[in-house]
Amino acid sequence: MKKLLFLLLCLLALNCNSQTAIVNKIYTSPEADILPSFTDDPTYINDYIARNFRVSEIMKRQDDFYSGMITVHFIVDSLGNVSDVNSYDSRNIYIEEEIKRIITAMPKWKPAVKNNEFITTKVFYPIAYQINNNIFEVNKTNLTTVNNDKKASGFLKLAIVGTSAIIIWLNFFNK
């Protein structure tokens, strides 16, 4: 009887070890029927970032006027949680870290939908910004989610940079 019980326990242990966790596939924007969103207003994310951005003492010691662009990418899971926040195209580590802090601390998003089911999605979000007299501002030309299509992403970056250049030029020459 002890041998039979021991054999059953060994088989049960082997069966438990052979099971693997179900890993959700991470979709990109073009694969989703409905894209993930922070709120119903696609520009609210810009306001949220600007409101929660803290200009550090190091940033205050830099120029009075600074502008740039950063692209963050992160995961919005099927429950709306934000994770795996990363960035690229940043020229300022302090701004990069602050934006990553803000995105990581965001409340839940509305997850993406595919075939009437919530899915995990990778979000690419370009942020064109400026710091003017220690006030952080986000340009309102951004989209909530940008897909992986290289031509579309390149065009969007060009449009945002062009708009930012015009805003900077107007601010500079209207002083």
Helices and strands as residue ranges (DSSP letters): H 2-18, E 26-27, G 29-31, H 44-52, H 57-60, E 65-76, E 82-88, H 93-104, E 112-114, E 117-132, E 135-138, H 150-173
